[in-house]
Amino acid sequence: MLLDNVNGPQDLKAFTVPELEQLAGEIREFLIRNLSVTGGHLAPNLGVVELTLALHYLFNSPQDKFIFDVGHQSYVHKILTGRMDRFSTLRKYKGLCGFVKRAESEHDVWEAGHSSTSLSAAMGMALARDLKGETNKVVAVIGDGALTGGMALEALNHIGHEKKNLIVILNDNEMSIAPNVGALHSYLGKIRTDRHYQKAKEEVQSTLNRIPAIGGKLAKTIERFKDSLKYLLVSGILFEQFGFHYFGPVDGHDLNQLLEVLQQVESVQGPVLIHVVTVKGKGYLPAEADSHKWHGITPYKIESGQVLKAVGPPMYTEVFGDALIELAELDDRIIAVTPAMPGGSGLLKFAERFPGRMIDVGIAEQHAATMSAALALEGMKPVFAVYSTFLQRAYDQVVHDICRHQANVIFAIDRAGFVGPDGETHQGVYDIAFLRHIPNMVLMMPKDENELRNMLKTAVDYNEGPIAVRYPRINGLGVDIDPVMTPIPIGTWETVREGDSAVVLAIGPMLQTAEEAAELLRREGIKLRIVNARFIKPLDEAMLLRLAEEGLNIFVMEEGSEMGGLGSAVLEFYSLHSITGLKVKIIGVPDLFIEHGTIKEQRQETGLTAEKLAAEVIGALPKRKRATNQH
C-alpha cells in the first residue's frame, strides 16, 4: 500500500498524479475501517481527501499554513502528517483529538471547534507573515455552511479591503451538519449549475490567450469586457466584489483539476477564492446517501452501515423534542429556532409536524438570538434550541437583545456539562457562569427526563422574561413519565434524600452521583441529605436560610465551572445576608480546559465522583462526630 510509505507531507512529493489517486482510495478505506471502531466525523473527511492531498502535495506545511474551519475535516491532514498510527485512539481519553490540536503536531497551526473562524485566523497569519518579511502561503479551508456565519463575512470584507496574499478554499458540499439554508447557499448553487457562464468564460479566455501581448487602453478594455461578461451571465459576482480573485467551480474529487488551479493561483497577487465542489461522504454509499447522519457517527458495521448504539432510555435531546411537540400541539405561539442543528437538537420530528414553525437560520447563533427576542416581543413563544458551547457565540445578543428587553425567550440548552469525545471546544460547562449573572434570566436544570418535561412546561407558562433549561448529552434514567406535564414553582428546590450529617446541593446528573455517595457514607453511619437544586437562578432562598440555621456543612456539586457557578451563587447569597460560620465546599469543574474522553473519564479527572464527594464529607466532619457515627 502506498499509504504505508507516507510518514509526512514530504513523502507525497515523489508521487505521480495516478499514485495520488490510488492513495486517495487507500485513505478512504483507512477512514471507513478505523471509524467503524472509534466513531467520529466520517462524512466530512471522506469529502476532502483529494483536496487535502493536493494541498500537501503542492505546498509545504508547516511553513505554509493550513487553517481548517471547525477542524472536524482534518483527519486526512492528520494521516498525512504522521499520525496514522494513533487513529485507534481517536477521540479517546489522552488519545488523538477529533479536531485540529496545536499540541499534537507542528502542522496544526489553528484550533477550532466552532465554525466561521478560519478566515479571521488566515488574515491574522497573513498580516504577521508580511510584518515579519516572510513569504509563506496561508490557506484557509472553509465550508459553505461556515461561510454563512457573520464572522466569516466580516473577515471576507477585511481581507478584500487589505488585499493580502492568501488563499481561501470554499469547500462547497451543500451541507454543514444539516442541509444549508439561506441566500448565500442559493447563490453558490447558482454558480455550481450555471454551465453557460463556465463555457463562455472558457471560450473568452481561450480567445484572449491567442491575442499577442497587448497593453494600455486595449488591455483595460478587454478586462472590462470580461467583467461585463460575468455580470451578464451570473448576477452578482459576490466574491470578486469583495476583492477576491475567484476561481471555480472546481471538481473537488478531480486531482488534476485541483492541482492545475492551485498551481495557477500561486503567482496571483492579492486574495484568491477557489470554489471547490465536493460530495460529503464520498466513497462510502451510506454516508453519501445520508451525510447528515454520518457527519459525526458512533461505531458501525462497514458492510451494512448499521450504527451500533447502546440500548437504553432515550437521550435527553429526544425527550426534549417529543415534549416540545406535545406543547406545540396546545400552543400555536411556540416556534422552534435552531442554528443549523435540527437533528442534533432533537427537532427533526418537530419540523415534520410543524414545518411553518421550525426556523433553521444556519450557522448564525447571534442572528438566532436577536430574532428570537423580536419573535417574543411580538407575542410568540420562541424556543431557541442550541448547544451550550454554541450559545457562547451569542452572548452579547443574550444580554443586550433578550435579557435587557425582558423578552420571553425559552432557551433549550443541550450538551450542558461534559460532552465526552468532542472535548474541550464543546464542553458545556460555562453557560451557568455566563447566564446566571444577567438580570431577568431564569436558569434551571432537571434531575431526570420527567423533570425536563415539566421544566419545559414551566418555561412555556412563564411570561416574565427569558428562561433557560439546560440538560446533558446522555441518556435519561428511565423514570416513569407523568401523563401530563406540570409546571414547577419558580425558584423552588426539593429534598430527595433526608440526612442530618451534611447536605449536598446538586444539579442534573450530579444528583445520581450524590446518591451513590450517600450510599457509601451510609455504610459509615453518615446520613447525607441530598437537595435537587434545580433552579440555579433564582435560588431557593428560604431553603438556604433554613440550612444556615441548621449549621450543616454544605457541599455544592455541579458539572459546570466552579468559578461563577451554582456554588458561587450560594456563597454570594450568604455573603449578601452577612451569614458567617458556615462551611460551603464547591465540587465542580476547575479552572482548566478538559480534553476529550468519555464523560466518566472527564468526571474522574475533575473529581466529580461519588468517592470524591464521600471523602470530602468525611473529611469535613468533626473527629468526634465522625467516630460517633462509626459506632
N, C-alpha and C positions, 0 to 999 in steps of 0.2 A: 504493500500500500504506500502511496506517495505521502499520505498523512504521517506515517511513521518517521519520515525524514524531515518533518517540519518542527524545528525546535525554537524558531524565532522568525521574525519577518524577513531577515536577510536570506533565509533558505529559499524563499519564493523567487528570488531574483533570477535564478538559473532555470526556472521552469518555462516551457513554451506555453502558448495560449491553450492548445489542446490538453496539456498536462494540468493547467489550472482548471479547466472544465472538468477533468477527471477528479481533481482534488475537491471541487465543489460538491460532487456527488458523494465522495467519501465523508466530507464534513456533515452533510445532511444525514447520512447513515449513522454517523457517530452521535449526532444530537438526538435523533429519534431513539436510538438504542439506550443511551445514557439517561435521557429524561424520562424514559418509561419506568426507570427505577427511582430516580430522585424527585421527579416532578420539576416544574419550572416554567419559564416563558418560552414555550416551544415555537408557536406560530410566528412571533416577531423575528426570531433568529433564523428560521428557515427562509424568511423573505429577504434577508440581507446577506446571504452567503457570497454571491458573486460581487456585490458592491464592496464588502469588506475585503475580499481577496484583491480586488482591483486597487483599492486604496493602499494596502500594504505592499502590493507589487510595484506600484509606481512611485510612492513616496517613502520617506524614511522616518518611521517612528522610532524613538520618541522625539527626535529633533523636530520633525513635523508633528504638529499637534492635532490629534483626532478627538473631537468632542462629540460624544453621543448623547443626544437629548433623552432624558429619562434614564437610559442606561440598560434597560431590560432587553435591548437588542445587541448586547455586547458579547454574547457567548462566543461568536465566531472570532471576534477580536481576541478574546481570552485564549482560544485554541491556538491562534496563530502567534501569540506572544508568550508561548512556553508554559501554559497552564493546563494543557490537555490531561496530564496525569492526575490532576486534582479534581476532575469532574465528578468522581464518585462522592465527593464531599460537598457538592453544590448545595448551597442554602442550608447546610448543616452547621451545628454549633462548632465554632472555630475552623470551619471549612471555607470553601470558595464562595465568595459573595455572589449573589444573583444580579448585582449591579456593578458598574464600574467602581473600583476601590483603589484609591491612591496608594494605600499601604501595601497592596498586593503586587503592584508592578509599576515600573517607571513608565510603562506605556499607557497607564491610566492617568490622564492628566486632569480630568474633571469628574467629580462625583455628582450624581443627580438621581433622586428617586421621584422627583416631581417634574412635570413636563414644562417645556417652553423656556428653559434657562440657557440652552446651548448657544443661542445667537449672542446673548449678552456676554457669555463667557468667551466666545470667539472674538468678540470685539475687544474685550479686555486684554486677551492674549496678543492680538494683533497690535494694539497700541503699545503694550510692553515690549514686543519684538522691535517695533520701529524706534522706540525710545532708547533701546539698548543697541541699536545699529545692527541687528541680526537679520537674517534673510529666510528663515524657515517658513514653511507653509502652515497655515491654520485652516483646518477643515471642520466644519460643523455638520453633523448629520441630524436632521430634524424631520419628524413625520408630519404628514398633512394634518393629523389631529392636533399635534402640539402647536402647529402654526396658528391655530385659532386662538391660542392663549394671548391675552393682551400684552404680556411681557415680550413675547416673540415679535409682535408687531411694533412695539416700542423700539426694540433692537434693530429691526429691519430699517426703520426710519433713521436711526442714528448712523447705522453702517452706510446707508446710501448717501447720507449727508457728508460723512467724513471721507468716503471714497478709499478706505483702506483695502489693501490687498488681502482678501480672504475668500474662501470657497464655502458656499452653503450648498449642501446636497439635500434637496427636498425629496424624502422617501415617500412617495405617494402610493399607498396601498388601499386608499379609500376607507381606512379604519384607524381608530385609536385603540380602544378596547372594544367599545361598541361602534356601530357604524357612525361615521362623522356626520355632523349636521352643519348647516349654515351656508351663507352666501359664498364664503371662500372655498368651501368644498365644491359647490356648484361651479364656481369659476374654474377650478382645477379640472373638473370633469369636462368642461367645455374645451379646455386646451388639449386634454387627452384624446378627445374624439374628433377634433377639428382637423381632418386629414387634408382638406383643401388648403388650409394655411400651411401645413407642413410641406405639401407638394409645391405650392407656389414659392415658398421660401427657398426650397432647394433649387428650383429652376432659376430664380432670380440670382441666387448666389453663384450658380454654375455659369450663367451668362456673364456676370461681373468678373468672374475668375478668368474668362477668356479675353477680357479687355486689357491691353497693355497698361503698365503702371501710369497712373494719371494723378494729377494733383489740383490744388487750387479750387476754383469755383465749381468745376465739374465734379470733383470728388465729393464736395459738400452737397451738391445737388443729388448725387446718387445716394448718399446716406439719408437725405431727407426722403427720397423716393422709397427707400427700404423701410423707413419709419412709417411713412404713409401706408405702405402695404400692410404693415402689422395692424394699424388701426382699422384699415378697411376690412380685413379678414377676421380679426379677433377683437371684439370690443373690449377696450381697457387692458392694455399690456401692463398689468399691475406691477410686476417686479421691475420692469425697465423704468417705469415711472418712479419707483423707489430708488432708482440709481444703480441697479444691478445689470450686469450683462447676463441675459437669460439664454440658457442652452437646454433644449429638450422639446418634447418629452423623449426620454431615452429608455429603452427596454432594460430594466434593472437586472435581468437574468441573461443578457447577451454580453458576455465578457468583451468581445471585440468592440461593440458599441461603447461600452463603458470606458475601456482603455483609450479608445480614439478620442472621446470627449474630454476625458481627464488630461490627456496629453495636449489637447487644443488649449485648454484654459490655463495651463501652467504659465504661459507667457502673457496672459491678459492682465492689463493693469486695472486695478480697481476691483470692487466686489463682484463675484460671479455667483449666480444661482443655477445649479444643474437640477433639472426636474427629472427625477428617476421614477419610473412606474414599476412597481413590484407586486408580487402576489403574496399576501400574508399566509404563511403555512405551506409555501411552495415545496413540492416534493413528497408530501405526506397527505394522502387524499382526505382522511378525516379532518385534518387541520385546514386544508384548503376549503372544504365544504362548510366548516363552522369555525372560522378563525376567532370568533368571539369566545366560544367555549374553550378553544385551545390557546388563547392568549397566555394565560397562566394556568397550568394544568397540574393535577396531582398524578401520582404514578398510574400507568395504564398498560393495557395489553397491546403490543405493537400490531399484531395481525388484525385484530378486530377493532381497535380503537376504544375498547371498553375501558372506562375510567374506574379505577379501584378506589372505592370510598368505604370508609367505616360505617357500619350500620349503627344507628342510634337516634336519639331525639333530634328534631330539626334544629338547624342553626338559628341563632337569634335573628339574623338577617331575614330568613324565611318567615319567622314568626311575625316580624315587623310588617313585611309585605302583605301577608294574609290579613293581619289585623287592620291595616290601612284600607284594604278593600272593604272590609266589613263596615268600617266607619264611614267610608265614602258613599256606600250604598244609602246611608241615612242622612248624609250632609253633602249637598252638591256644591258647597263652598270649598271643599277640600281639593287642593291642587298639589300634585307631586312635582317637585323640581329636583333635577339632578344634573351635575356637571360631568356628563359623559360616562356615568356609571349606572345605567338602568339595571344591568344584570348583577353587578357587584353589590348594589344597594337593595336588591330584592324587589325590584319594581317591574319586572317584565310582565308578570300576571296583571298588575295594576294597569300597565299600558294597554294590554289586550282588552281589559274590561272597560277602561275609561280613556280611550285614545285622545280625546279632546282635553283631558285634564292631566295629561302627563307631558311635562316640558323638559326636554333634554337640551341644555344650552351649549353642549360641547365643553371642551376643557376651558371653562371660564367661571371659576368659583366666585370671583369678585362680582361679575355681572349677575350671577345667580342670586347672590345675597341681596344686592340692591333691588333687583327685580322682585324678589320675594317681599321685600319691605313695601314696595309700591302695591303689590297684589294685596297685602294685608291692609294697607291704609285704604284700599278701595273695597274692603269688606269681605275679601276672600280669606281662606284658611290655607296658606301655602305651607307645605311640609318640605323643608329643604333637607333632602337625604344626601348625606355627604360623609366620607371617611373623616375621622378625627384629624389625620395628618394633612388632608387637603383643605379642611376648614381653616387651618392656619393661614392659608393663602388669601383669605377674605377677611382678615382681622379688622382692617380699617372700616370695611363696609358693615361688619357686625356692630362695631362701636358707633360709627357715625350715622349710618342709614337705618339700622334696625333698632338698636337699644335706645339711642337718643330720641328717635321718633316714637318709642314705646310701641313699635309695630308688632302685631300679634303673629309673629313668625314662629313656626314649630321647627325645631332642629332635631332631626333624627341622625344622631352621630354614631355611625358604625365604626367598627375596628377600634373601639375605645379600650385602652390598655395595651398589653403586648400583642404583637401580630405574628410572632413566630418567624418563619423563613424569610419574610420580606425585610426584616431587620430595621436598622436604626433610622433609615429615611422614612419608614412607615409606622413607627411605633406611635400609638395613640395615647401618649402619657402626658401631654402638655395642655390638653384642652381645658381641664379643670382650672389650671392656673391662669390661663388667658381669658377665661369666660367669667369666672365667679366674681371678679372684682368690678365688672361692668355694671353700672346702675341699670335697674329694671329687669335684669336677667334672672330667670328661674332655671335651676340645673338639678337634674335627678338621674339616678341610676338604679335599675331593678336588680333584685336578688335572684330572679328566675324569669322564665319566659312568660308565666302567667302575670307577674307583676309588670313586665314590659307592656303587655296588652293594656293593663289598667292605667299605666302611665301615659300611653298614647291617648286613651280616653280622657285622662286628666288634662292633657295638653289641648285636645280639641275643645274641651269645655271651658278652658281658661281664656279669658278675654282681656287681661290686664297688661299684655305686653309679650315679649319674646319668652319662649320656654323651650328647654332642651332636654332630651332624654338621650343618654349615652349608653351603649351596650357593646359587648365584646365580640370578637371574631371566634366564637366557639359554639359548640352545640349546647342546647338548653339542658335542663336537668331531667326532663321527662316528667315534670309535675303535672297534676291534674289542672285542666284549663277551665276557668269559670265560664259557664254558658253565656253570661252577659258581662261585658266589660263595665267596671265600676270605677269612677274617679276616686283618687286618693286625696285627702285634705292636704293642701299645700303646706310644706314645712313640717310634716309630722314623721317621726321615726317610729320604729316598733322594736320591742324587745322580743327576740326569737328564742332566747335561752336565758333562764334565770341563773344568778350566781351572786355571791357576796364577797369573793376574794379579790376580784378585779373586773374591769369592764373593757371590752373591745368594741370600738365603733368601726364597723366595716361596711364596705360598699361593693356591690356587684359580686364577682366570683370570690372575693375575699371573704364573703360570708361562709362559703363552704370550707375555706382554709381555716377560718376561725373555729368552725365546728370540729374539724379534725384536731385542732389544738386543744379544744375543750375536752375532748375525749382523752388525749394524752395527759392533761392536767387532772382529770377526774381520778385517774389511777393513783395520782399523788395526793388525793384528798383536797384538791384545789378546785373551787367552783368558779368557773369563768362565766360572767354574764356577756351575752352577745347582743348587740344592738344593730339593727339594719338601719344605717344612717342614710337612707335612700334619697333624702333631699340634701344636696351639697350646698344649695342656696335656695331659699333661706334655711338656716339651721333650725333644729328643734330646740329653741332657747329654753323652753320650760324644762325639757329633759336635762339639758346641760346644767341648769341651776340645781335640779334635784341631785345630780351626780356630784356637784360641788358640795352640797350639804352632807352627802354620804361620805365624802372624802376618799373614795376608792381610787386606786391607780387606774389611769385611763390610757388605753392603747388605741391608736388610730391606724387602721390598716387599709391601704389603698394602692391599687395598681396604677398609680399616677405619680407625677413628680412630687417629691417631698416638699420642695420649695413652692409655696403658693397653692398647695392642695387643700384637701379637707382638714388634715391635721393643722395646717397653718390657720385655717378658719376657726378651728376650735380654740387654739391658743390666742388668736386675736379677740375672740369673744370674751374669754376670761380676763384678758388684759383690759379690755374696754370696760368691764364691770368691776375692775380692781379686785378680782378674786385671786388670792395668792395661796401658796402652800400646797397646791395640787401637783401631782406628778403626771405629766402628759408625755407619752412617748409616741413618736411618729414612725411607722414602719411603711415605707413607700419606696419609690424609685429614686436612688441617689442622683447626685449631680454629675451624671455620666450619660453618654450615648450608649445604649445597649444594642449589641450587634445581633446578627441573625442566629437562629437555632430554633428549637421547639419552645413553645410557651412555657412548658415545665422547666426547661433548662434556663430560660430567662428569669423565671421566678426564683430558681435556686441561686442564680448568680447575684440577685439583688436582695436575697433574704426574705422574700415573700412566701414563706413556707410555714406549715404548722409547727415544725420543730423550732424554727426561729422564734415564732410568737410564744410558744410554750416556754422556751428558755428565758425570754425577756420577762415574762410574767413571774416565773420562779425567782429570777434574779432581783426583781423589784420588791418582792415580799420581804417584810422584816424577818430576821432569822428565827425569832421566837415563834411567830405565826406560821412560818414555813415548817418548823419542827412539829408544832401542834397539829397541823394539817396532815402530817405524815404518820401520826399515831392513831 
